[in-house]
Amino acid sequence: MKGAEGRLIRKNGIGVINAVPSELYPGKTRFTVAHELGHWELHENTSQFLCNEEDMRDYGRSPMEIEANHFAAELLMPTFYFRKSCGREFPSFELIGKLAAEFESTLTATAIRYVDISRHKIVLVWTYNGVVRWSYSRAEFKLPFVLTNRPPPPFSSATVDESDAREELDRYEDANWFPELSRVPEVLELTKRMNNLDAGLTVLYFP
């Protein structure tokens, strides 16, 4: 288990799941168990999974980890109840944090679920070590994707000094998340800095 948050071992139709407990973040432990249950249900031809923190936040690299993450989100945050709790508020990390606490899940998984369930048009961006690792949006909205494996744009909520970052959705006039587009769409943005991980989660909201 060294370096792993969760492990699934299966043999002859019997499985064992281990998860590293987190007293500080109980939602993290619940999500880890649900993630491994996703592997159990969806990936029966694989006998063992060792999943680390990066796997639990993977929405752009490994198809099996992405599938397990979506399974876990649907298990912990059922559509009917989650949609009811979303209400009609505008996106904010205060709201997403409340939802994460209510459903006892992780902030990132809850943000993804919020993108999938709420009525708002959002592109969610995960930045790690100063590089965009993935972006995620609801397929039916056909929103542009942020290019990965490059730094987030200068003057954005993800790169400005924290003292200059707004606490609510706002327009950062000089930031361009979509330089490949001939016409820059109107976007409001907000970033949650996770300094302990050298990471950030950014909401790009399309009014």
C-alpha positions, 0 to 999 in steps of 0.5 A: 500500500505504500504510496497508494490511497486504495487497493483492490485485490480479486481472486476467484470472484472474491475481492478485498478493498483497502483504503488509507483512512483520513480523519481530517478528510473522511470524504476522501476515504469514502471516495477511495472505497467507492473508487475501488468498488468502481474497479470491482464492478467495471474492470473484472478482468484486472486482478489488482489495482493500486490507486494513488491520489493522482488516480483519484483526481484523474479525469484526463489520463487513464480511461479505467481510473476515469471510469472508476471516478465517475462510478464513485461520484454516482454512487456517493452523489445520486443524481436526484438528491444531488440536483436538489441540493445544487439549487439554483445558486451560481457556481462557487467553491463555497457551494461546492464545498457544502455539497462535498460536506453534505455527500461526504465526498472530495472537493474535486469529485464534487466539482465534477459532479456539479458540472455534470448535474447543474444547469450551468455551462462550466469548464473545470480545469485542474492545474498541478505543478503549474501545468494544466493536467485536464479540463472537463465539461458536460458533453451536451454543452459542446464547450471548448476544452482547455489545452493540457500540458501547458501553463494556465494563461497569464493574468488568470485566476489560476496565475495571479497573486493570491492577494489579487484573486477574487473570491467570486466568479469574475472576468479576468480581462487579460486572461485567454484560456482558449488562444486557439479560438478565433473569437474569445468567448466571454468567461467568468472564472474562479480558482480554488488554490490547493497550496499543499498540493501545488495545485488549483481547481478552476471554474470557467463559467460561460454566462 
